[in-house]
Amino acid sequence: MREEDINSKYNITIVDTDVTFKCARETHLLEGMRSLGQKGIPSGCHGGGCGICKIKILSGRNSYITKTMSRTHISEEEEKKGIVLACRVFPKGDIQLNVVGKIKRKILSGQKIWNFS
């Protein structure tokens, strides 16, 4: 892999809020969302086991890779439809996404939702 590919940052857009942030190839989307402060996706375990950071990739489906996610929270069928956990997705290009699940209302209202300790 070329050095410029490793250092590339991609535009990740949360369509629900029309917010775009930059995320590096080696950084999962949830970590990249840290720069958003109040308008990102809530964080839980950061390991794909809790399901809190569920998103749906709308465009750029070939522009990311995923790591193992709990099938309790993401079925194989959902994953094929682009429904994944932000903590297990690494960009390879620009992505547009929507937030899904229980946390969507908090994101759309702009409530402070981060819990990074």
N, C-alpha and C positions, 0 to 999 in steps of 0.2 A: 504494500500500500504506500502510495506517495505521501510525503509529509504534509502537503497542502490538503489532502483528503482527511488526514487525521485531525488537523486543526480546523477543519471546516465547521462553521456554525450555520444552522438551518433555521428558516422562519417557521415557527410553529404558531398557528392561529387557532384560538378558541373561538369558534364561530358564535357560540351562545352570547359571548360578551364583546365580540369584535376586538379582542385583545391579541396582539402578536408579541411573541418573545423569541429570543435566539436560544438555540440548544445545540451543543456540540455532539458529535458522533459518539463519543465515549460516555456521554451523560444521559441517564434515563430522563424521560419527559417530566416526571414528577420533580426531580432535582432541578431541571431547567426552569420549572415554574416558580421556584423560590424567588426569582427576581420580580415576580408580580406582586408580592406582598399580600394584598387582600383579594385578588381576583384570580387565584389559581385553583388547584384541586386540593382538597384536604389530604392530609397525610396520616398514615397509620403505621404499619409495620415496615414499609419500604422493601418488602421481600416477596410480594405477590401472594401473601397468605390471607390478608384481611378483606380485600375487595373494596376498600373505601375509594380508591382512586380510579374507578371504572370510567372509561371513555369510549367513544366510537370514532374511529378514523373515517373521515368523509372523503378525503382525497389524499393521494400519496400512499396508497396501500402497498405499493412496491418500494416505498421510501423509508422503510423501517425494518428492524429485526426485533423479535421478542425473545425473552428468556422464559423459563418455566413459570407458569401461573397455576394457582390452585384451581382445580376443576370444580371445586365447591362454588367458586365465584364466577368463573368463566368457562363455559362449556366449549367443546371443540366446534360446535355449530356457531356459537357466538364469535369465537375467534376467527372463523372463516368469513364472518360478516364484518370484521373489523372492530369488534367489541373486545377491548383489551384492558389491562391495568397499566396506568401511566408509569408506575414504578418498574415495569418490566419491558418497556418499549424504548428503543434506542434509534434515533433518526439516521437515515442515510440520504435524506433530502427534505424538502419543504413538506409540511403536513398541515392539513386542516382537520379539526376534530370538534366534537360536541361532548359535553359532559352528560353522563347518563346515571341513573340510579337515584338513591335517596339524597345525595348531596347537591343535586342540580339546583334546587330552589335557593340554597344558600349562596351559590355562585352567582346566580342571576340577580340576587338582591344586593350583592356587593358586601355581604357580611364578612367580618374578619374570621377566617376559617383555618388559618395555619396553626399547626401545633408542632413546631420544630423545637426540640429540646436539646 
